[in-house]
Amino acid sequence: MASQYQVNLSIQAGTDFGQIFYLANPDKTPLDITGCKFAAILQKHAGAIDATLSTSVDPVYKYAAFDTSVVDGVGGAYQISLTADQTKLLQEGKYMFNVVMTNVNGQKDEVVSGLAFVQLSLAASL
């Protein structure tokens, strides 16, 4: 399995967002991710809870889920994305994100994480 790495993202609120990532084997050849599934979330901090919906015995976590897709399985490329309608709901500021890959055997590994900086976009107000 490719080792997890960190990267920072910049997201313009109110516009479409997409980022392609590449996974590689230790020898730097592309990792074949054909048949793998990806899940990615964006949240203000790890374990962010929605205080208006949570109870002491039933926490409700507050996050935005990215859409994910394999772009080139043999080439090790996958994408995370948010639509303009999704990003316009984000407040300006610093967020955390992480991406988890489930391989064809069902094993889950965090493959990338980092910070995402959301900025208000002039295009969003037009």
Rosetta blueprint (number, residue, H / E / L):
1 M L
2 A L
3 S L
4 Q L
5 Y E
6 Q E
7 V L
8 N L
9 L E
10 S E
11 I E
12 Q E
13 A E
14 G L
15 T L
16 D L
17 F E
18 G E
19 Q E
20 I E
21 F E
22 Y E
23 L L
24 A E
25 N L
26 P L
27 D L
28 K L
29 T L
30 P E
31 L L
32 D L
33 I L
34 T L
35 G L
36 C L
37 K E
38 F E
39 A E
40 A E
41 I E
42 L E
43 Q E
44 K L
45 H L
46 A L
47 G L
48 A L
49 I E
50 D L
51 A L
52 T L
53 L L
54 S L
55 T L
56 S L
57 V L
58 D L
59 P L
60 V L
61 Y E
62 K L
63 Y L
64 A E
65 A E
66 F L
67 D E
68 T E
69 S E
70 V E
71 V E
72 D E
73 G L
74 V L
75 G L
76 G L
77 A E
78 Y E
79 Q E
80 I E
81 S E
82 L E
83 T L
84 A H
85 D H
86 Q H
87 T H
88 K L
89 L L
90 L L
91 Q L
92 E L
93 G E
94 K E
95 Y E
96 M E
97 F E
98 N E
99 V E
100 V E
101 M E
102 T E
103 N L
104 V L
105 N L
106 G L
107 Q L
108 K E
109 D E
110 E E
111 V E
112 V E
113 S E
114 G E
115 L E
116 A E
117 F E
118 V E
119 Q E
120 L E
121 S L
122 L L
123 A H
124 A H
125 S H
126 L L
